């Protein structure tokens, strides 16, 4: 096998696509927080595609890790000159490996926050981008207010020059640019949150206001926070993926990334310091991203939630297994057609039925092997943002909501920690202990789970939703996941 680094690029197999630009010509233009699989399969891939056109060579990416676990990514990439392999997994078993070269450096903030801040204070940096997950914005899931009581936030407010958090680092970078007469950069969120740019604006401004109202005013008036819709299924890289890359293509890569063929990025064209010409590599630059992001969040992301808990309870472990089962497909299409889609406005240039059917095809790709465990993780950050808005809108319009209520019930049943075969379920959630304690009361207090106002607000007080939820939960306990879905598919309700 050939170890991946700059010196060995010419030694790799012909089947492996390589950067056709000289990486020595790259200069940094973007600092990115959260260099995980999705960023490397998406934003970094688009930049690499531009660079392969001999464009955007001044938009190299400097990665930043803030969490303790990010040290491993820093070490893996640094040992490979920040190169990595992106492997597209086609449904027919074909693999499409491509070395991505757009990442030029990686800084681990806990080791040297000053280096991160000074990098952002450099006038060459014109965009600071984020994939910090739904839970990384430090806001309350119902109220949306920024949590100033977070211990790390309190630390950063007390020690602004030595911050621990993404908020503290970026705001200090903006503060130093202000002090030096350097124009601000754009803050570009690429996270799966409705109005992700608006959320970033609200949270960063809230932090800055607590630190320095004048700095907050500068951010409100001079920093752009474009909204974006991003889409590409990117499962966690497995040891088998690493081994397969070596065996099939002879590439020794400590941390490749695997993904599906489909990719989409819809981005508001609002930048204060310029941007790469992303439209030349398939990015849709629009004035209003809301119709696209709602389509994605309420159809793709919410459908992931609709399949994952039911699928796990029924004994499945991968998304493609669920979406090769006609019963589950009928349920998902029923949700998308009758509950998710009615909450959407017209989406310019999109045939919604084609989009819905394409989602099923994507979910059913057996080569991606997207685990249900991944899709079940951090539900408390996902259900309130992706599914609860659908339920609320259907309540207001008098529309169907039984399938959505059943999805919430399947989450409550999943949180009991054991599937229908008696196998233990490992719940991964920031609220794990609280959720499992509430779910333990499902039998004697069926509405306990939805009475959690932190996640559901006042939904438990709506008679139609409450009745549909209780019926679904009782059916799951009495008959199991498949029988519950069969009733929902046949009748649309229980």
C-alpha positions as CSV (number, residue, x, y, z in Angstrom):
1,X,0.0,0.0,0.0
2,X,1.0,3.6,-0.6
3,X,0.7,6.0,2.3
4,X,-1.2,9.1,1.4
5,X,0.8,12.3,1.4
6,X,2.1,15.0,-1.0
7,X,5.2,13.1,-2.0
8,X,3.3,9.9,-2.8
9,X,0.4,11.3,-4.9
10,X,2.1,10.2,-8.2
11,X,2.4,6.7,-6.9
12,X,-1.3,6.0,-6.4
13,X,-3.3,3.8,-8.6
14,X,-4.8,5.3,-11.8
15,X,-8.3,4.6,-10.6
16,X,-7.8,7.2,-7.8
17,X,-8.6,10.8,-8.9
18,X,-5.9,13.3,-7.8
19,X,-5.8,17.0,-7.4
20,X,-4.7,18.4,-10.7
21,X,-3.4,21.7,-9.1
22,X,-0.1,22.3,-7.4
23,X,-1.0,22.5,-3.7
24,X,2.0,24.7,-3.1
25,X,0.0,27.4,-4.9
26,X,-2.8,27.3,-2.3
27,X,-3.3,30.0,0.3
28,X,-5.8,30.0,3.1
29,X,-9.1,31.9,2.7
30,X,-11.4,29.9,4.9
31,X,-11.2,28.8,8.5
32,X,-13.6,25.9,9.2
33,X,-14.8,24.7,12.6
34,X,-15.8,21.0,12.8
35,X,-13.8,19.0,10.2
36,X,-15.8,15.9,10.3
37,X,-17.0,13.5,7.6
38,X,-19.7,15.7,6.3
39,X,-17.5,18.8,5.8
40,X,-14.9,16.7,4.0
41,X,-17.5,15.1,1.8
42,X,-19.2,18.4,1.0
43,X,-17.8,21.9,1.4
44,X,-14.1,20.8,1.1
45,X,-15.1,18.6,-1.9
46,X,-16.7,21.6,-3.7
47,X,-13.6,23.7,-3.0
48,X,-11.4,21.0,-4.4
49,X,-13.5,20.8,-7.5
50,X,-13.0,24.5,-8.0
51,X,-9.3,24.2,-7.5
52,X,-9.2,21.4,-10.1
53,X,-10.5,24.1,-12.5
54,X,-7.5,26.2,-11.6
55,X,-9.8,28.6,-9.6
56,X,-10.2,29.5,-6.0
57,X,-6.5,28.8,-5.2
58,X,-6.7,31.5,-2.6
59,X,-9.6,29.8,-0.7
60,X,-7.7,27.0,1.0
61,X,-9.3,25.7,4.1
62,X,-7.7,25.8,7.6
63,X,-9.5,23.3,9.8
64,X,-10.1,24.0,13.5
65,X,-11.0,21.4,16.2
66,X,-12.5,22.6,19.5
67,X,-13.6,19.3,21.1
68,X,-11.2,17.0,22.8
69,X,-12.0,14.2,20.3
70,X,-10.9,16.5,17.4
71,X,-7.2,15.9,18.3
72,X,-7.4,12.5,16.5
73,X,-8.6,14.2,13.3
74,X,-5.8,16.8,13.5
75,X,-3.2,14.1,14.0
76,X,-4.5,11.9,11.1
77,X,-4.7,14.8,8.6
78,X,-1.3,16.3,9.7
79,X,0.4,13.0,9.0
80,X,-1.0,13.1,5.5
81,X,-0.2,16.7,4.6
82,X,-3.9,17.3,5.2
83,X,-4.9,15.1,2.3
84,X,-7.6,12.5,2.5
85,X,-9.6,10.2,0.3
86,X,-13.3,10.7,-0.5
87,X,-14.9,7.5,-1.6
88,X,-18.3,7.7,-3.4
89,X,-20.2,4.4,-2.9
90,X,-22.5,3.7,-5.8
91,X,-25.6,1.4,-5.4
92,X,-24.2,-1.1,-7.8
93,X,-21.0,-1.7,-5.7
94,X,-18.8,0.6,-7.7
95,X,-16.4,2.8,-5.8
96,X,-15.1,6.2,-6.9
97,X,-12.1,7.3,-4.9
98,X,-10.8,10.9,-5.1
99,X,-8.0,12.5,-3.1
100,X,-9.1,15.9,-1.8
101,X,-6.5,18.6,-1.4
102,X,-8.4,21.8,-0.4
103,X,-7.5,21.5,3.3
104,X,-4.2,23.2,3.9
105,X,-3.8,23.2,7.7
106,X,-5.5,22.1,10.9
107,X,-5.4,23.8,14.3
108,X,-6.4,22.2,17.5
109,X,-7.8,25.0,19.6
110,X,-7.3,23.5,23.1
111,X,-3.5,23.3,22.5
112,X,-3.2,26.9,21.1
113,X,-6.3,29.1,21.0
114,X,-4.1,32.1,20.2
115,X,-3.0,30.5,16.9
116,X,-6.7,30.0,15.9
117,X,-7.6,33.6,16.8
118,X,-4.6,35.0,15.0
119,X,-5.4,33.0,11.9
120,X,-9.0,34.4,11.8
121,X,-7.5,37.9,12.4
122,X,-5.5,37.5,9.2
123,X,-7.0,39.7,6.4
124,X,-6.6,36.7,4.0
125,X,-9.4,34.9,5.9
126,X,-12.7,36.0,4.4
127,X,-15.0,33.2,5.5
128,X,-15.3,31.3,8.8
129,X,-17.5,28.3,8.3
130,X,-19.1,25.8,10.7
131,X,-20.3,22.2,10.9
132,X,-20.6,22.0,14.7
133,X,-23.8,19.8,14.7
134,X,-27.3,20.8,15.7
135,X,-26.3,20.9,19.4
136,X,-23.3,23.1,18.9
137,X,-25.1,26.4,18.9
138,X,-25.7,26.5,22.6
139,X,-29.3,27.5,22.4
140,X,-32.4,26.3,24.2
141,X,-34.3,23.8,22.0
142,X,-37.7,25.4,22.7
143,X,-37.0,29.1,23.6
144,X,-34.0,29.4,21.2
145,X,-32.2,31.6,23.7
146,X,-28.5,31.5,24.0
147,X,-27.3,29.7,27.2
148,X,-25.1,32.2,29.0
149,X,-24.9,29.8,32.0
150,X,-22.9,27.3,30.1
151,X,-19.6,26.9,32.2
152,X,-17.4,27.2,29.1
153,X,-19.3,30.3,27.9
154,X,-18.8,31.8,31.4
155,X,-15.1,31.1,31.2
156,X,-14.8,32.7,27.8
157,X,-16.6,35.9,28.9
158,X,-14.2,36.1,31.8
159,X,-11.1,35.3,29.7
160,X,-11.9,36.5,26.2
161,X,-8.3,36.3,25.0
162,X,-8.1,32.6,25.9
163,X,-11.4,31.1,24.9
164,X,-12.5,27.5,24.9
165,X,-15.6,27.7,22.7
166,X,-16.3,28.3,19.0
167,X,-18.2,31.4,20.1
168,X,-15.3,32.8,22.1
169,X,-12.8,32.0,19.4
170,X,-14.7,33.6,16.5
171,X,-15.8,36.6,18.4
172,X,-12.3,37.3,19.6
173,X,-11.1,37.0,16.0
174,X,-13.6,39.6,15.0
175,X,-12.6,41.8,17.9
176,X,-9.0,41.8,16.8
177,X,-9.9,42.6,13.2
178,X,-11.9,45.6,14.6
179,X,-8.9,46.7,16.6
180,X,-6.6,46.5,13.6
181,X,-9.0,48.1,11.1
182,X,-9.5,44.9,9.2
183,X,-13.0,44.3,7.7
184,X,-15.0,41.4,9.2
185,X,-15.3,38.0,7.6
186,X,-18.5,36.1,6.7
187,X,-19.7,33.4,9.1
188,X,-21.1,30.6,7.1
189,X,-23.0,27.8,8.8
190,X,-23.3,24.5,7.0
191,X,-25.3,22.7,9.7
192,X,-28.7,21.0,9.5
193,X,-30.6,23.6,11.2
194,X,-33.5,25.6,9.8
195,X,-32.3,29.1,9.2
196,X,-28.7,28.0,10.1
197,X,-27.3,31.4,9.2
198,X,-30.0,33.2,11.2
199,X,-29.3,30.9,14.2
200,X,-25.5,31.6,13.9
201,X,-26.2,35.3,13.8
202,X,-28.4,35.1,16.9
203,X,-26.1,33.0,18.9
204,X,-22.8,34.8,18.1
205,X,-24.4,38.2,18.6
206,X,-25.8,37.0,21.9
207,X,-22.4,36.0,23.1
208,X,-20.8,39.2,21.8
209,X,-23.5,41.3,23.5
210,X,-22.7,39.7,26.8
211,X,-19.0,40.5,26.3
212,X,-19.1,43.9,24.6
213,X,-22.3,45.6,23.3
214,X,-20.3,47.7,20.8
215,X,-18.8,44.5,19.3
216,X,-22.2,42.9,19.1
217,X,-23.4,46.0,17.2
218,X,-20.5,45.6,14.7
219,X,-21.4,41.9,14.2
220,X,-25.1,42.7,13.7
221,X,-24.4,45.4,11.0
222,X,-21.1,44.2,9.3
223,X,-20.9,40.4,9.4
224,X,-22.9,38.3,6.9
225,X,-24.5,35.0,8.1
226,X,-25.8,33.4,4.9
227,X,-28.4,30.6,5.3
228,X,-27.7,27.3,3.5
229,X,-29.2,23.9,2.8
230,X,-26.7,21.2,2.6
231,X,-27.2,17.5,1.7
232,X,-25.1,14.4,1.4
233,X,-25.5,11.2,3.3
234,X,-22.1,10.6,4.9
235,X,-21.9,7.7,7.3
236,X,-19.2,7.3,9.9
237,X,-16.0,5.9,8.4
238,X,-15.6,2.3,9.6
239,X,-12.5,0.2,9.9
240,X,-13.9,-1.9,7.0
241,X,-13.9,1.3,4.8
242,X,-10.3,2.0,5.7
243,X,-9.3,-1.6,4.9
244,X,-11.3,-1.7,1.6
245,X,-9.6,1.5,0.4
246,X,-6.2,-0.2,1.0
247,X,-7.2,-3.5,-0.5
248,X,-9.0,-2.3,-3.6
249,X,-6.9,0.8,-4.4
250,X,-3.7,0.5,-2.5
251,X,-4.2,3.7,-0.5
252,X,-3.1,3.9,3.1
253,X,-5.3,6.6,4.5
254,X,-5.8,6.9,8.3
255,X,-9.2,8.6,8.0
256,X,-10.9,8.5,4.6
257,X,-14.5,9.6,4.2
258,X,-17.3,7.7,2.4
259,X,-20.5,9.0,1.0
260,X,-23.4,8.6,-1.4
261,X,-23.3,9.9,-5.0
262,X,-25.9,12.6,-4.4
263,X,-24.8,16.0,-3.2
264,X,-26.6,19.4,-2.9
265,X,-25.7,22.8,-1.6
266,X,-28.2,25.7,-1.8
267,X,-26.6,28.9,-0.5
268,X,-27.8,32.5,0.0
269,X,-25.5,34.8,-1.9
270,X,-24.7,37.1,1.1
271,X,-21.0,37.6,1.7
272,X,-19.2,40.6,3.0
273,X,-15.6,39.8,1.9
274,X,-16.1,37.9,-1.3
275,X,-16.6,34.2,-1.9
276,X,-15.3,31.4,-4.2
277,X,-17.3,31.0,-7.5
278,X,-19.1,28.0,-6.1
279,X,-21.9,28.2,-8.7
280,X,-19.3,26.9,-11.2
281,X,-19.2,23.5,-9.5
282,X,-23.0,23.0,-8.9
283,X,-23.8,25.1,-5.8
284,X,-27.1,26.8,-6.2
285,X,-26.7,30.5,-5.2
286,X,-30.1,31.9,-4.3
287,X,-31.7,35.0,-2.7
288,X,-33.9,32.9,-0.4
289,X,-32.9,29.4,0.8
290,X,-35.9,28.8,3.0
291,X,-38.0,26.7,0.6
292,X,-35.1,24.4,-0.1
293,X,-34.0,24.0,3.5
294,X,-37.6,23.3,4.7
295,X,-37.9,20.7,2.0
296,X,-34.7,19.0,3.1
297,X,-35.3,19.2,6.9
298,X,-39.0,18.1,6.7
299,X,-38.6,15.4,4.1
300,X,-35.1,14.0,4.3
301,X,-34.1,14.7,7.9
302,X,-37.5,14.1,9.4
303,X,-37.8,10.9,7.3
304,X,-34.6,9.7,8.7
305,X,-36.2,10.0,12.1
306,X,-39.3,8.3,10.9
307,X,-37.4,5.2,9.8
308,X,-34.7,4.9,12.4
309,X,-36.5,4.2,15.7
310,X,-39.2,2.0,14.1
311,X,-36.4,0.2,12.2
312,X,-34.3,-0.3,15.3
313,X,-37.2,-1.6,17.3
314,X,-38.0,-4.0,14.5
315,X,-34.5,-5.4,14.5
316,X,-32.9,-3.6,11.6
317,X,-29.5,-1.9,12.0
318,X,-29.0,-0.1,8.7
319,X,-31.0,2.5,6.8
320,X,-30.9,0.5,3.5
321,X,-32.4,-2.5,5.2
322,X,-35.4,-0.4,6.3
323,X,-35.8,1.2,2.9
324,X,-35.8,-2.2,1.1
325,X,-38.8,-3.2,3.2
326,X,-42.0,-2.2,1.3
327,X,-43.9,-1.6,4.6
328,X,-41.4,1.0,5.7
329,X,-41.3,2.6,2.3
330,X,-45.1,3.0,2.2
331,X,-45.0,4.5,5.7
332,X,-42.2,7.0,4.8
333,X,-43.9,8.0,1.5
334,X,-47.1,8.5,3.5
335,X,-45.4,10.7,5.9
336,X,-43.7,12.8,3.2
337,X,-46.8,13.1,1.0
338,X,-49.5,13.7,3.6
339,X,-47.7,15.4,6.5
340,X,-44.3,16.7,5.6
341,X,-45.0,18.1,2.1
342,X,-48.2,20.0,3.0
343,X,-46.1,22.2,5.2
344,X,-43.9,23.3,2.4
345,X,-44.2,26.3,0.1
346,X,-43.3,26.0,-3.6
347,X,-39.7,25.0,-4.1
348,X,-38.4,26.7,-7.3
349,X,-37.1,24.1,-9.8
350,X,-38.0,21.1,-7.7
351,X,-40.5,18.3,-8.5
352,X,-41.5,17.2,-5.0
353,X,-42.7,13.8,-6.0
354,X,-39.4,13.1,-7.8
355,X,-37.5,14.4,-4.7
356,X,-39.5,12.1,-2.4
357,X,-38.8,9.0,-4.6
358,X,-35.2,10.0,-4.9
359,X,-34.9,10.1,-1.1
360,X,-36.1,6.5,-0.9
361,X,-33.6,5.4,-3.5
362,X,-30.8,7.2,-1.6
363,X,-31.8,5.7,1.7
364,X,-32.0,2.2,0.1
365,X,-28.4,2.4,-1.2
366,X,-26.9,-0.8,0.3
367,X,-23.3,0.3,-0.3
368,X,-23.5,3.4,2.0
369,X,-24.4,1.2,5.0
370,X,-25.7,4.2,7.0
371,X,-26.3,2.9,10.5
372,X,-29.5,3.4,12.4
373,X,-27.4,4.1,15.4
374,X,-26.0,7.2,13.7
375,X,-29.4,8.4,12.8
376,X,-30.8,7.8,16.3
377,X,-28.0,9.8,18.0
378,X,-28.8,13.2,19.6
379,X,-32.5,12.9,18.9
380,X,-33.2,15.7,21.4
381,X,-31.4,18.1,19.0
382,X,-33.1,16.7,15.9
383,X,-36.8,15.9,16.6
384,X,-37.6,19.4,17.9
385,X,-36.1,21.0,14.8
386,X,-37.1,18.6,12.1
387,X,-40.4,17.0,13.1
388,X,-42.1,19.2,15.8
389,X,-42.5,22.1,13.3
390,X,-44.4,19.7,10.9
391,X,-46.7,18.7,13.8
392,X,-47.4,22.2,14.8
393,X,-48.2,23.3,11.3
394,X,-50.5,20.3,10.7
395,X,-52.3,21.1,14.0
396,X,-52.8,24.7,12.8
397,X,-54.1,23.6,9.4
398,X,-56.1,20.6,10.6
399,X,-53.9,18.4,8.5
400,X,-52.9,14.8,9.1
401,X,-50.5,14.1,11.9
402,X,-50.9,10.5,13.0
403,X,-47.6,9.4,11.3
404,X,-45.6,12.2,12.9
405,X,-47.1,11.4,16.3
406,X,-46.2,7.8,15.7
407,X,-42.6,8.8,15.0
408,X,-42.4,10.6,18.3
409,X,-43.9,7.6,20.0
410,X,-41.3,5.4,18.4
411,X,-38.6,7.7,19.9
412,X,-40.2,7.4,23.3
413,X,-40.3,3.6,22.9
414,X,-36.7,3.5,21.7
415,X,-35.6,5.6,24.8
416,X,-36.7,2.7,27.0
417,X,-33.4,1.2,26.0
418,X,-34.4,-2.3,24.7
419,X,-35.7,-3.4,21.3
420,X,-38.5,-5.9,20.5
421,X,-36.0,-8.8,20.5
422,X,-34.8,-8.0,24.0
423,X,-31.5,-6.5,22.8
424,X,-30.2,-3.5,24.6
425,X,-30.3,-0.2,22.8
426,X,-27.4,2.2,23.4
427,X,-29.0,5.6,23.6
428,X,-26.6,8.4,22.5
429,X,-28.0,11.8,23.5
430,X,-26.9,14.8,25.5
431,X,-30.1,14.3,27.5
432,X,-29.8,10.5,27.7
433,X,-30.3,10.0,31.5
434,X,-33.3,12.4,31.6
435,X,-34.9,10.9,28.5
436,X,-34.5,7.3,29.7
437,X,-35.9,8.1,33.1
438,X,-39.0,9.6,31.5
439,X,-39.4,6.7,29.0
440,X,-39.3,4.3,32.0
441,X,-42.7,5.7,32.8
442,X,-44.2,5.1,29.4
443,X,-46.5,2.3,30.6
444,X,-48.0,3.9,33.7
445,X,-47.9,7.5,32.4
446,X,-48.3,7.4,28.6
447,X,-47.9,11.1,28.0
448,X,-44.9,11.6,30.2
449,X,-42.5,11.8,27.3
450,X,-44.3,14.5,25.4
451,X,-45.0,16.5,28.5
452,X,-41.3,17.4,28.4
453,X,-41.6,21.1,27.6
454,X,-37.9,21.4,27.0
455,X,-38.4,19.4,23.8
456,X,-42.1,19.7,22.9
457,X,-43.4,22.9,24.4
458,X,-47.1,22.6,24.8
459,X,-47.8,19.9,22.2
460,X,-49.1,17.5,24.9
461,X,-52.0,19.9,25.4
462,X,-53.3,19.4,21.9
463,X,-56.0,16.7,22.0
464,X,-55.5,15.4,18.4
465,X,-51.7,15.0,18.8
466,X,-52.0,13.6,22.3
467,X,-54.5,11.0,21.3
468,X,-52.5,10.0,18.2
469,X,-49.3,9.7,20.2
470,X,-50.8,7.6,23.0
471,X,-52.5,5.3,20.5
472,X,-49.1,4.8,18.7
473,X,-47.2,4.2,21.9
474,X,-49.7,1.7,23.2
475,X,-49.7,-0.1,19.8
476,X,-45.9,-0.3,19.9
477,X,-46.0,-1.8,23.4
478,X,-48.9,-4.2,22.5
479,X,-48.2,-5.2,18.9
480,X,-44.7,-4.0,18.0
481,X,-43.3,-1.8,15.3
482,X,-44.5,-3.7,12.2
483,X,-48.1,-4.1,13.3
484,X,-48.2,-0.4,14.2
485,X,-46.9,0.6,10.8
486,X,-49.2,-1.8,9.0
487,X,-52.2,0.0,10.6
488,X,-50.8,3.4,9.8
489,X,-50.2,2.4,6.2
490,X,-53.6,0.8,5.7
491,X,-55.7,3.4,7.5
492,X,-53.5,6.5,7.9
493,X,-54.2,6.3,11.6
494,X,-54.5,3.8,14.5
